[in-house]
Amino acid sequence: MWTYLIRRGIHSLIVLFIVMSVCFCIMRLMPGNFWSLSIGMTEEQIQRANEQKHLFGLDRPIYQQYIRWVNDLLHGNFGLDYYRTPINNYIWKYVWNSFALLGTSLIIALLIAVPWGIYNSKRQDGLSDKLGLILSLIGFSIPVFVLGHWLQNIFAFQLFWFPPSSMHTPNKTGEMGDLIYHMVLPVTTVTIGLIAYYMKMVRTSMIEVLPSEFLNVARAKGVSERRVTYRHALRAALLPIITIIMLDLPSLISGAAVVENVFNWNGLGSLAVSSAQSRNYPVLLMSILIISAFVVVTNFLADLLYTIVDPRVKIHRKGILRR
């Protein structure tokens, strides 16, 4: 087990290193930069722009820039953005805001989708099942930014139930209740699509597992149907669901970035978008690196979750095996 985990950890670090290196090279080789507006400026302004490039080492060979950046990174120094502000001073606040939005949405979606999917799998073609399939079609077909604008227009601009954007009321910054109040619309936007997706996955997976022979043996031994469903069938059905959730994390993060821009939520996705628009590449690079590290770590943890969810799964030195 430990041999496999060490190999997986090394593999994850290699993947993260490759992503980090490719992104760094792409951003350094892209045409234009933060000071590209100097075109057409006076000679004095062009000279000041060149001085800024020298300050950030952008006039050095790319391999020297890369070595310097990696060295700073290994020492926990994320460097300066192009406004000369240390990135460490503010980027973790954006990370926390994104995780609060994504984590809350994911938890709510799973709490609703898993029981609903189980219920529909045992009562196929019933009213609840048909409503669930309709919701799935709606959730799959409506882009998240369209849904966000609809909710914003109805509940913020017409009914005035919730604020249209931002994270805090100006005179209530820092209050938890005010933060939750502002989270309602963005969390609902993300959650609706997740409920539709996860409910359909749970339903499909449970329908495949329920007729299994090991469940029939449990029923023959007198185990209650409720225990068979939630203790045995659900644990087996969750394996593909965990895999899909982990693999869908990049798309979930990108979808959250769209929601963050719609509702002016100060998260990592909106920070990456604004940094790309202003060509503030150090901030954009760190945003991508943090997102990549999050995806790599969660995929690594997925293997450990397999053995907890389903005891038939064993970790072997050559990989995940199912008994």
C-alpha positions in Angstrom: 0.0 0.0 0.0 2.7 2.5 1.0 4.7 1.7 -2.1 1.8 2.5 -4.3 1.0 5.7 -2.4 4.6 6.9 -2.7 4.6 6.2 -6.4 1.3 8.0 -6.8 2.7 11.0 -4.8 5.8 11.1 -7.0 3.6 10.9 -10.1 1.4 13.7 -8.9 4.5 15.9 -8.2 5.7 15.2 -11.8 2.4 16.2 -13.3 2.3 19.4 -11.2 5.9 20.2 -12.3 5.0 19.7 -16.0 1.9 21.9 -15.7 3.8 24.6 -13.9 6.6 24.6 -16.5 4.4 24.6 -19.5 2.2 27.4 -18.1 5.3 29.5 -17.3 6.8 29.1 -20.7 3.5 29.9 -22.5 3.0 33.1 -20.5 6.5 34.2 -21.1 6.4 33.6 -24.8 2.9 35.1 -25.4 3.0 38.3 -27.5 2.2 41.4 -25.6 2.6 42.1 -21.8 1.4 44.3 -19.0 3.3 47.2 -20.5 2.3 46.7 -24.1 0.2 49.9 -23.8 3.6 51.7 -24.0 3.3 51.4 -27.8 2.6 54.9 -29.0 3.7 56.5 -25.7 6.4 59.1 -25.4 10.0 58.1 -25.2 10.0 58.8 -21.4 7.1 56.5 -20.8 8.6 53.8 -23.0 11.8 54.1 -20.9 9.9 53.8 -17.7 8.1 50.7 -19.0 11.5 49.1 -19.9 12.7 49.9 -16.4 9.8 48.0 -15.0 10.5 45.0 -17.2 14.1 45.0 -16.0 12.9 45.2 -12.4 10.8 42.0 -12.9 13.6 40.3 -14.8 11.6 40.1 -18.0 14.6 41.1 -20.1 16.6 38.1 -19.0 16.7 34.7 -20.9 13.6 32.6 -20.2 15.6 29.8 -18.4 17.0 32.4 -15.9 13.5 33.7 -15.3 12.2 30.2 -14.7 15.0 29.2 -12.3 14.5 32.4 -10.3 10.7 31.8 -10.2 11.0 28.2 -9.0 13.6 29.2 -6.4 11.2 31.8 -5.0 8.4 29.4 -5.1 10.3 26.7 -3.1 10.9 29.4 -0.4 7.2 30.2 -0.2 7.6 33.5 -2.1 4.9 33.9 -4.8 6.7 37.1 -5.9 5.2 40.5 -6.8 2.4 41.3 -9.2 3.0 44.0 -11.8 1.6 46.6 -9.4 4.4 45.7 -7.0 2.1 44.1 -4.5 3.2 40.8 -2.9 1.0 38.0 -4.2 1.1 36.2 -0.9 -0.7 39.2 0.7 -4.0 38.6 -1.0 -4.2 35.4 -3.1 -5.2 33.1 -0.2 -8.2 35.3 0.5 -9.4 34.6 -3.0 -8.6 30.9 -2.6 -10.7 30.8 0.6 -13.6 32.6 -1.1 -13.6 30.1 -4.0 -13.4 27.1 -1.7 -16.3 28.5 0.4 -18.4 28.8 -2.7 -17.5 25.4 -4.2 -17.5 23.5 -0.9 -20.9 24.8 0.1 -22.4 24.1 -3.3 -20.9 20.6 -3.5 -22.1 19.7 0.0 -25.6 20.9 -0.6 -25.8 19.2 -4.0 -24.7 15.8 -2.6 -27.0 16.0 0.4 -29.9 16.5 -2.0 -28.8 14.4 -5.0 -27.7 11.2 -3.3 -31.0 10.5 -1.4 -33.0 11.7 -4.4 -31.1 9.4 -6.8 -31.5 6.4 -4.4 -35.2 7.1 -4.1 -35.7 7.3 -7.9 -33.6 4.2 -8.5 -36.1 2.2 -6.4 -39.2 3.8 -7.9 -38.4 4.0 -11.6 -40.9 5.9 -13.8 -42.6 7.3 -10.8 -43.5 11.0 -10.4 -40.2 11.8 -8.5 -38.2 10.0 -11.1 -39.8 11.9 -14.0 -39.3 15.2 -12.2 -35.7 14.3 -11.6 -35.1 13.5 -15.3 -36.7 16.8 -16.3 -34.4 18.6 -13.9 -31.4 16.7 -15.3 -32.3 17.8 -18.8 -32.7 21.4 -17.7 -29.5 21.4 -15.7 -27.5 19.9 -18.6 -28.9 22.2 -21.2 -28.8 25.6 -19.6 -25.3 27.2 -19.4 -24.3 28.2 -15.9 -23.9 31.9 -16.8 -27.4 32.0 -18.3 -28.9 30.4 -15.2 -26.9 32.9 -13.0 -28.3 35.9 -14.9 -31.8 34.5 -14.7 -31.6 34.1 -10.9 -30.0 37.5 -10.6 -32.7 39.2 -12.7 -35.6 37.5 -10.9 -34.6 37.4 -7.3 -32.3 40.5 -7.1 -33.6 43.0 -9.7 -37.4 42.2 -9.7 -38.2 40.6 -6.3 -35.4 42.3 -4.4 -35.0 39.2 -2.1 -31.2 38.9 -2.4 -28.3 41.2 -3.4 -27.4 41.1 -7.1 -23.6 40.9 -6.6 -20.6 41.4 -4.3 -19.8 39.5 -1.1 -20.7 42.0 1.6 -23.0 44.9 2.3 -20.6 48.0 2.6 -21.3 48.7 6.3 -21.4 45.0 7.3 -18.1 43.7 6.0 -16.9 40.7 8.0 -20.3 39.6 9.3 -21.0 35.8 8.7 -24.8 36.3 8.3 -24.3 39.0 5.7 -21.8 36.7 3.8 -24.3 33.8 3.8 -27.0 36.2 2.6 -24.8 37.2 -0.4 -23.9 33.5 -1.1 -27.5 32.4 -1.7 -27.7 33.2 -5.4 -24.2 32.1 -6.5 -24.4 28.9 -4.5 -27.9 28.2 -5.9 -26.5 28.8 -9.4 -23.8 26.2 -9.0 -25.9 23.8 -7.0 -28.7 23.4 -9.5 -26.4 22.0 -12.2 -24.6 19.7 -9.7 -27.9 18.3 -8.3 -29.1 17.4 -11.8 -25.8 15.8 -12.7 -25.1 13.9 -9.4 -28.7 12.7 -9.0 -28.7 11.2 -12.5 -25.3 9.5 -11.7 -26.5 8.1 -8.4 -29.7 6.8 -10.0 -27.9 5.1 -12.9 -25.3 3.6 -10.6 -27.8 2.3 -8.1 -29.9 0.7 -10.8 -26.8 -1.2 -12.0 -25.9 -2.3 -8.4 -29.3 -3.2 -6.9 -29.7 -6.5 -8.8 -26.2 -7.7 -7.9 -25.8 -11.2 -6.5 -24.1 -10.1 -3.3 -27.2 -8.0 -2.4 -29.5 -10.9 -3.1 -27.4 -13.0 -0.7 -27.8 -10.3 1.9 -31.6 -10.2 1.4 -31.7 -14.0 1.7 -29.9 -13.8 5.0 -32.7 -11.6 6.3 -30.9 -8.2 6.1 -33.5 -5.4 5.9 -34.0 -3.7 2.5 -33.0 -0.3 4.0 -29.7 -1.8 5.3 -29.1 -3.5 1.9 -29.7 -0.2 0.1 -27.7 2.2 2.3 -25.0 0.0 3.8 -24.1 -2.3 0.8 -25.6 -1.0 -2.5 -24.8 2.7 -1.9 -21.2 2.0 -1.0 -20.7 0.0 -4.2 -22.5 2.6 -6.3 -20.4 5.5 -4.9 -17.2 4.3 -6.6 -17.9 5.5 -10.1 -19.5 8.7 -8.6 -16.3 9.5 -6.7 -14.3 9.0 -9.8 -16.5 11.3 -11.9 -16.6 14.0 -9.2 -12.8 14.0 -9.0 -12.4 14.1 -12.8 -15.0 16.9 -13.1 -13.2 19.2 -10.6 -11.5 21.2 -13.3 -14.8 21.9 -15.1 -16.4 22.6 -11.7 -13.7 25.2 -11.0 -14.1 26.8 -14.4 -17.9 26.9 -14.0 -17.4 28.5 -10.6 -15.2 31.1 -12.2 -18.1 32.1 -14.5 -20.4 32.3 -11.6 -17.9 34.4 -9.7 -17.8 36.9 -12.6 -21.6 37.0 -12.9 -22.0 37.8 -9.2 -18.8 39.7 -8.6 -17.6 37.1 -6.1 -14.0 37.7 -5.2 -12.8 34.1 -5.9 -9.7 32.5 -7.5 -11.5 32.1 -10.8 -12.5 35.8 -11.1 -8.9 36.7 -10.0 -7.5 34.5 -12.8 -9.9 36.1 -15.4 -9.1 39.6 -14.4 -5.3 38.9 -14.3 -5.5 37.4 -17.8 -7.4 40.5 -19.1 -4.9 42.9 -17.6 -2.0 40.5 -18.6 -0.8 40.4 -14.9 0.9 37.1 -15.6 2.5 36.4 -12.2 -1.0 36.4 -10.5 -2.5 34.3 -13.4 0.3 31.8 -13.1 -0.1 31.4 -9.4 -3.9 31.0 -9.8 -3.4 28.2 -12.3 -0.7 26.6 -10.1 -3.0 26.5 -7.1 -6.0 25.1 -9.1 -3.7 22.5 -10.6 -2.3 21.5 -7.2 -5.9 21.2 -5.9 -6.9 18.9 -8.8 -3.8 16.7 -8.4 -4.3 16.4 -4.6 -8.0 15.5 -4.9 -7.3 12.8 -7.5 -4.6 11.4 -5.2 -7.1 11.3 -2.3 -9.7 9.6 -4.5 -7.7 6.4 -4.4 -7.8 6.4 -0.6 -11.5 7.1 -0.6 -12.1 4.0 -2.7 -11.0 1.7 0.2 -13.1 3.5 2.7 -16.3 3.5 0.6 -16.1 -0.1 -0.7 -14.2 -2.8 1.3 -14.0 -4.9 -1.9 -11.4 -2.4 -3.2 -7.8 -3.0 -2.2 -4.7 -0.8 -2.8 -2.0 -2.9 -4.4 1.6 -1.8 -5.3 0.6 -1.9 -8.9 -2.6 0.2 -8.5 -6.2 -0.1 -7.4 -7.6 -3.6 -7.5 -11.2 -4.7 -7.0 -11.9 -8.1 -5.4 
